[in-house]
Each structure stands twice: as structure tokens, then as C-alpha cells.
């Protein structure tokens, strides 16, 4: 199944158990492979390396956790 990233932007993100995590704002894409690496819950701005690490730890979700995309995004409950 293929879904356009533009269709995913703005979707709500829930865990399998029903907890709302946030709303899709942006994506990080591996340009070499063309795959989505992370979903960002807030827009990314210029920041230091240390701030970027903290931002990614708190405000992003690894795309590998995505289980389903339809009217919302469902991720595993890890």
C-alpha cells in the first residue's frame, strides 16, 4: 500500500491502545533510500546538535513504529 506524505500531514497519531500522541507536522526522509525515517510532532527549526537530539527524542516518532495509516496513524504501544 502506498500513501502520499501530503495526505498524512495533519493526521492524528494514536497508539494501538488508543492514547493520542500528537499530530503529524513534518517528516524526516532518508534521501538515499527514499524512505521515511521519522514523523515530527512539531515543525523543526534551526537548532544546535544538542537541542536537535533532545527535540528528536521528545518530538518525533520512528516511522518503523507505524502499524496503520487511514483516517489516523496507529503506532505500536512500545
KASULTA-V947322 format. One record per run of one state. SS is the DSSP state (H for helix, E for strand, L for the rest). FROM is the first residue (numbers start at 1). TO is the last residue. If there is no record, write none. Layout:
# KASULTA-V947322
[[SS | FROM | TO] [SS | FROM | TO]]
This chain:
# KASULTA-V947322
[[L | 1 | 4] [H | 5 | 8] [L | 9 | 11] [E | 12 | 15] [L | 16 | 19] [E | 20 | 23] [L | 24 | 25] [E | 26 | 30] [L | 31 | 34] [E | 35 | 40] [L | 41 | 48] [H | 49 | 59] [E | 60 | 62] [H | 63 | 65] [E | 66 | 69] [L | 70 | 72] [E | 73 | 75] [L | 76 | 78]]
